[in-house]
Amino acid sequence: MADSTDPQSQQPQLSEAQIAVHWREENTLPPPPPFIAQANAAEAEIIERFSEAHFPDCFTEYADLLTWDRRWDQVLDTSNPPFWKWFTGGRLNACFNCVDRHLATSGNKAAFIWVPEPEDQLTQVITYQELYRRVNEFAVLLEDFCGLKAGDRVTFHLPMVPELPVAMLACARLGVIHSEVFGGFSGTACGDRIADSGSRVLVTMDGYYRGGSLVDHKVKADEALLAAEKHGQEVDKVLVFRRRPGQYASASPMVEGRDFFVDELLPQYRGRTVKPVSMPAEAPLFLMYTSGTTGRPKGCQHSTGGYLAYVAGTAKYHLDIHPEDTYWCAADIGWITGHSYIVYGPLALGTTSVLYEGVPTYPDPGRCWRIAERLGVNIFHTAPTTIRMLRKLGPEEPRRYDYRFKLMTTVGEPIEPEVWRWYHDEVGKGEAVIVDTWWMTETGGFLGTTLPALQPMKPGSCGPGALGILPVIYDEDGNTVEAGSGKAGNICIRNPWPGVLQTVWGQPERFVDIYYAKYNRNRDSKDWHDWPFLCGDGAVQAADGYFRILGRIDDVINVAGHRLGTKELESAALTVPEVAEAAAVPAIDEVRGRAVEMYVALQPGLAASEEIRHSVAAAIEREIGKIARPAHIWIVPDMPKTRSGKIMRRVIAGISNFADVGDTSTLANPEIVDDIRHRVQSDKIAAGHVPRVLTPEETQEIQEFGKAE
Ligand code: WTA
């Protein structure tokens, strides 16, 4: 709240929408003719078919890509806004759609090709037939041995191994709701998610290869169970896959009666099959947890019929996947990208999906291109952070390999036009079309991107709305920010779509608050027009209708394409007894997009020490995972605070980024700012950091950081 005696409040307040965004408009590139000649969406008429006039029926075209046990009665049920229901009355099974229905024509075709990280280990080809066997056997195990049935939840904490999609599809076969926690997350983070979802079974692995070593993973299961127990959630079975069957890779003991090696159990189920359970279209298929503005993670609940239809349709038209393609998405299945565009979308279309276990630059920056060359990958899907890293370490490496991509994707964070051009010219050899796909965990599939044969590419912009998606930018007051105005605002989606999350697991009020409350026009309205969906990103729309995404508007830091909640980071730091206050801010990082910098103030009377800094890093790694490890931990005498005691994150974010910290006269302790600035910036410079001038968008992001609180 502004203080009325404060000189600031006398000045007109600038809303986000009024802040002009300046950047050079990039030239567009047309899709290459050979791509157009083979594209799934090659006639401009498809854009008309998916226009607002045909909403919501246009999405039946996506649903028709699936095999239904019973056809739907209604395309979109809006009777309980904003809990939309798609294809109600319809019944289907997701596993049947991804596996069984391909057996007759493609049983012998590779569903997955799995590449282990060590280059001397054999690639595994899993045909649709073999996948069918493995999924069935594991499904019978889940049913018989674990007693699971439709509607139960199971947590997975699995790395990038074929056992992960096998387990997902086995759950889908039974109507059991899976919840995969990214393998790199800590045991504690996994335990919190086990508890939130109410899972009684955890599926994990003893170890996996990463960066050249076999990582002990089972140890995290023990931590996870302790964390779950603290929340009152008992887990009665832990199923442990062994990375090398017969050889246990973990130092953590197996607990008698609780922990079981899957390779010892499976022989009993050899050849057993279970009928796919016919599920209502709106039955939940899985949960995917993500970070939001408070510490408690949000379990985004995705549906069976709507979600599967949406990922199949977008994979067909926007990724241009044909059954004959060899498609490689180098994301981790532990994130939404992997669920939608490694497993469910590509398999629903009956294509071959490549899985890679390890680090893209291991053992050298040519690894990805060797994989692409050897397997004949023709669609490649990755994130800007990986592209930046590959460019830095091996700018000319792609030229040494003989592969040809027809299409490449970038996803997860904004891509700088320079990096985009390297991706296009070097990785794509000037021949591949690029789709920049903007979306989020909550949305199931793409929201903003191009139709690769019909709409030109523009470096740094994702494109217009995806088929059937009606994006709009609103200012703080709900006025539309016009295309071409050069102004930024909050990007929203005006209409419901089949891939949108159904709710936040166990927190329906929070679901309404986070995504709909801001721009809802009337809480009682049953008209979808009154319920725009708030995506949580700032964006600008150019005169040609293309959107450029500026990043999150809530207090989430996007590190290497992964959303980390500042509250989660800060509460992890606060588990260190010496720490009194903690604030996490983003620092602009040339490779990872954003890095986390953690500021901590200690309990009275304590002196800063290397040990404390070490404990904070260890706490964050323990509570969240290595991925969240801060680039710097600064121990400061006090935090800059408002008179009401709120930590001003934008001020410290400004310091970390050598940006203007803005007006500090309203702080309760303005004198602390120079003190902190001096400590932090001189340390950084002494360590060899060369500050660069931020772009106007970066400056805006930093200066507004934490503003949503
Ligand atoms: C960001 C990942 C710019 C955005 C699929 C979003 C992007 C957040 C893009 C969601 C893109 C994703 N261009 N920014 N193409 N794709 N983002 O939930 O800020 O892990 O809100 O889903 O990533 O991250 P999430």
Boltz pocket constraint, residues with backbone or C-beta under 6 A from the ligand:
constraints:
  - pocket:
      binder: B
      contacts: [[A, 290], [A, 335], [A, 336], [A, 337], [A, 410], [A, 411], [A, 412], [A, 413], [A, 414], [A, 415], [A, 436], [A, 437], [A, 438], [A, 439], [A, 440], [A, 441], [A, 442], [A, 448], [A, 462], [A, 535], [A, 536], [A, 537], [A, 549], [A, 551], [A, 552], [A, 558], [A, 561], [A, 562], [A, 563]]
      max_distance: 6.0
